[in-house]
């Protein structure tokens, strides 16, 4: 299985980017993983929230295929413990999903088109985090999930 994380906007915090790079490298020992960053949309001041979500949605759709299994990181999504998330990853692998795509949307969430294409939604927390930090937290949880599946000593229960 391949995993792709699509995110809107680049990370401008070097310390966070260093950590993202570290966990991306660690994750590569378990699964083929790609982080794809879609540049911020220009001239958003001239766009309504809805128009911005639509434009971001078009860019997201250009990065996925019809066979990709799309999961949105969304504040209204399902919450998982680290153990249950690792089980969910195992289920996806067992079901034959070839490419699992997770998406971190822009500041206003996702367009209706993206919500309709999605096969699921995950919430990392009831708290709100910056989109840049969510990348780090999510990639770390992917890494943690694979270490749990391999019975490695990273996760302590």
N, C-alpha and C positions, 0 to 999 in steps of 0.2 A: 504494500500500500504506500502511496505517496501522500504527503500532507503539505498543503499550501496555506499560508496565512496571508491574506490580502488586507492592507491597511491604507487608509487615506491619510496623506501628509507625512512628510519626513520627520524623523526624530532629530531635533536640534540640540538635545542635551547629550554631550559627549560621554558622560558617565553612564547614562542609561544605555546609549548605543553600545558601549563597551560590554555591558552586562548582557544585552540582547545578543551580541556577537558570540559571547562566551557560551550561553545556553544553546544557541543555534549550532555551534560546533559540537557541544556535548550530545545534542539530540541526533546529530548526523550518524552517530554510532548505532542508532536503533532503527532509523527510518529516513527515507529520502524526504527532506524538508526544504521548502522554499519560502522565503519571506518576500512578498512582492509589494512594493510601496507605490501607490498611485499618488502623483503630485497633487498638492492642494489646487483647487479650482481657482483660477484668476478672476478678479473683479467680482467677488462674492457680495460686495456691498450693493451691487446693482441687481442682485437676485433675491427672491423671496426664499424662505426656508424650503418650501416645496420645490421650487426650481433648482435649488442647490442639491436637494436630495435626488431629484431626477437626473441631474448631470452626473453626480457621483454614481448613481445606479447604472447609468450607461457605461461609465468607465469600468465599474465592477463587472458588468456583463461581458465586456470585451476581454476580460481576463479568465473567464471560465468557459468550460465546454458543456455540452448537453449531458455528458456522462458523469460530470463531477457531482459529488455529494456535498451540497452547500449547507453550512451551518453558520448562523449569524451569532456574533457576540452581542447580546442585546440585554438591556436592563430588565426586560420582562421575560427573559428566558428561564429555562429550568436551571436550578442550582444543583451542584454535585459536590460531594466530598472528593478528596483526592483519590480515595479507593474506588468510589463509584465511577469517577471519571475514567480511571484506568480500565475498569470493567467495560465501560462504554466504548473505549478505544478498541478493546479486544473484540467486542461484538461487531464493530465496523470491519475489522480485519477479517473476522470469521465469515461475514456476510458477502465478502468478495468485492467490497468497495475498492475501486482502483485508485481514485484520487479523492481525498477528503479535503474540502476547502472550507476554511474558517475565515470570516470577514469581520474586521473592525471598521465600522462605518465612520462617517463624518460627525460633526458636532450635533446634528439634528437627527441622527439615526439613519434609517433606510427608506428608500422609496417603496411604494406599494408593489411595484414590479419585483423588487428584490425579495420582499417578504413572501410573495407568491411563489418564487422559484426555490426558496429555502426549504430544506427538509427538516430543519429544526433550529432551535435557538437555545443559547446557553448564556446564563448570567454568572459572572464571576463573583458578584457580591451585591448586596443591597446598597452598599456605599458607591459613590461616584469616584472614579479615578480618571486622571488625564489619559487621553488616547495613547500617549507615548508610554506611560507606565503600564497600561493594559497589555501592550505588546510583550513587555518583559514578564509580567505576571503570567500571561497565557503560555508563552514559550517555556517558562519554568515549569508550569503545570503539565505541559506535554512531556517534558523531560522526566518529571517526577512520575507521571503515569507509566512511562516505559520502564523506569527503574523498578516500580512496583510489580509490573508484569514479569520482569526478569528476576524478581526476588533479590534485588541488590540492596545494599544497606543505606541508600540515600534517604528513604522515607522511614520515619519512626512512628510506630503506632502505639 
